[in-house]
């Protein structure tokens, strides 16, 4: 394959090439459904990443917002270099493994503040 295919999202294709059949850019994996973004908590190169997604929910009982967190497992193609602390965008796809129904499609560099919070 000479170039990355269009996956239908407004994300930049990676510069590196890979031979992964589960890569949305260089393989045959199709994207559908939801897009999420969050902080990378754990990453295994070429295998999978764990994304922490934080949201706020209003509680009528306590009359304040409560912080909710959930971890989402996503397939990590070898052409994307993602490190712990980076912000990543993931998109829904068919089930790749038992707990993996998302794939990483974009990485944003972590800010210095996010790196310090992860280290401390």
Secondary structure as GFF3:
##gff-version 3
##sequence-region A 1 120
A	DSSP	beta_strand	31	44	.	.	.	ID=ss1
A	DSSP	beta_strand	48	59	.	.	.	ID=ss2
A	DSSP	beta_strand	64	75	.	.	.	ID=ss3
A	DSSP	beta_strand	87	93	.	.	.	ID=ss4
A	DSSP	beta_strand	102	108	.	.	.	ID=ss5
A	DSSP	alpha_helix	112	119	.	.	.	ID=ss6
###
